[in-house]
C-alpha cells in the first residue's frame, strides 16, 4: 500500500459554536436548540415534518428523520431553515439515520431496508434488504451494523445485519436478544441495546465481536434498555424506555454499575454525552420534556425544558477554531512538510492505535470554513504502517479548485474527538 494517500473530500462550511444541542420534539413537531454555554433555549428553532424521530448532526446541518412523511429533513443549524426534504420511499417509515463520510444511511422500519443517501446531492443512491423492522445503527471499520427489531412478527427473529459499506452488501446476520433497537461502537466492539418486549421480556445488552461476528457477552440489565452514552471514565450509560431510570456498566470490564434493581434516578428515555457531561432527555407523555445535564461525577448541573414527547438529543460535533491553541493531550504527533508550501504538503501522523477506530484530518481556513475532510480507515492500512502514515494536501478544495494563499489549520480527530492540531502556510 502506498504511504501517500490523496483523497478528494466534500467541501463544507462550519459554525464555530461551543456546546450546542438539538432535540427532536416528536409531539410538538419542532426542533429545539439549546446553547449550553449561555443557557439560551429555542424550542421552535425549526418546524419539523410529521412524526419526527431521530436527528443526526454535522457541523453545518441537522438531518431529521420524519417517519410519517417518509423523508429526511435537512436543516441549516446556523439558521434553523429547512434546506430540503430528502424523500426515501413510500411506506418506508424511516427510523434512524447515521452519517459516514459523504453519505448517510437510514433504516426503513416498515419495509425492511437500509437506504444510502448521497449528501452531496441529497438523493437516495441505493437501498438494500435487511432483517425485519430495522431500527438503530452503528459503524465500525467500514461496516454498518443494523439492529433488526422484528416487532412485526412478535420479535421472533431478532438480529443484527452487517453491511460492507464499500460494496453495500450484507456480509452476515447475527442473532441477538429481543428487540435490538440501539447500537454503538465502543472500544472495537458493537454494543447492542435489546430493549425486550416492553411487557415480560427484560432488556439486555449484547456485545458483538466484529472479528467473529458473534455475541461474546450478554449483560442482564433489565427494564427497557434504550440508547447509549459513553463517558471518558469508560462508563456507558443506558437510557430507559419508560424514561424513569438510567442504567450503566463499565465499557472495558462489562461490570454492571446500575441495573433495574438499583437504577440511577432520575432517568430519561434518551442520553448523549460529551467529554465532560452527560445529557439526559426525559419526560411524561402529554407534557414538555426536560434535558438534565450531569457532570462526570453524576452531579446535576442544570435542567432545561424542551417540547412535548421529545425522542432524540444530539450535541453538535466539537469545533476547534483557528484561535484555539489547546487540545487534549494524546500520544500522537501531527506535522506537515514543507511548510510554507507552494503546490503540496505532506501531513504526517504518528498515532497510538490502541482502541482507535477511525482517524480524520480536517483542514480549515482562518474563517473557520472547512476546506477538506480526510478519513483514514485503519483496517485499510498495512500493519507496519498503522502507527505512521502520510496524507498529501495539494492546496485545492474538493472541486480541485486552488484555494487562496494563507494560513490553514489542520486538526486530527480520533474516534470523533479532536486531539491535536497544527498550522500550515500556503504561498503561491
Secondary structure as UniProt FT lines:
FT   STRAND          4..5
FT   STRAND          20..25
FT   TURN            26..29
FT   STRAND          30..35
FT   TURN            36..39
FT   STRAND          40..47
FT   TURN            50..51
FT   STRAND          52..57
FT   STRAND          61..66
FT   TURN            67..70
FT   STRAND          71..76
FT   TURN            77..79
FT   STRAND          82..87
FT   TURN            90..91
FT   STRAND          94..100
FT   TURN            101..102
FT   STRAND          103..108
FT   TURN            109..112
FT   STRAND          113..118
FT   TURN            119..122
FT   STRAND          123..129
FT   TURN            132..133
FT   STRAND          134..140
FT   TURN            141..142
FT   STRAND          143..148
FT   HELIX           151..153
FT   TURN            156..157
FT   STRAND          159..164
FT   TURN            165..168
FT   STRAND          169..175
FT   STRAND          180..186
FT   TURN            187..188
FT   STRAND          189..194
FT   STRAND          204..209
FT   TURN            210..213
FT   STRAND          214..220
FT   STRAND          225..230
FT   TURN            232..233
FT   STRAND          235..240
FT   TURN            241..242
FT   STRAND          246..250
FT   TURN            251..253
FT   STRAND          256..258
FT   TURN            260..261
FT   STRAND          270..273
FT   STRAND          277..282
FT   TURN            285..286
FT   STRAND          288..295
FT   TURN            296..297
FT   STRAND          300..308
FT   STRAND          310..315
FT   TURN            322..323
FT   STRAND          332..337
FT   STRAND          345..351
FT   TURN            354..355
FT   STRAND          359..364
FT   TURN            366..367
FT   STRAND          370..376
FT   HELIX           378..380
FT   HELIX           383..385
FT   TURN            386..387
FT   STRAND          388..393
FT   TURN            398..399
FT   STRAND          406..414
FT   TURN            415..416
FT   STRAND          417..426
//
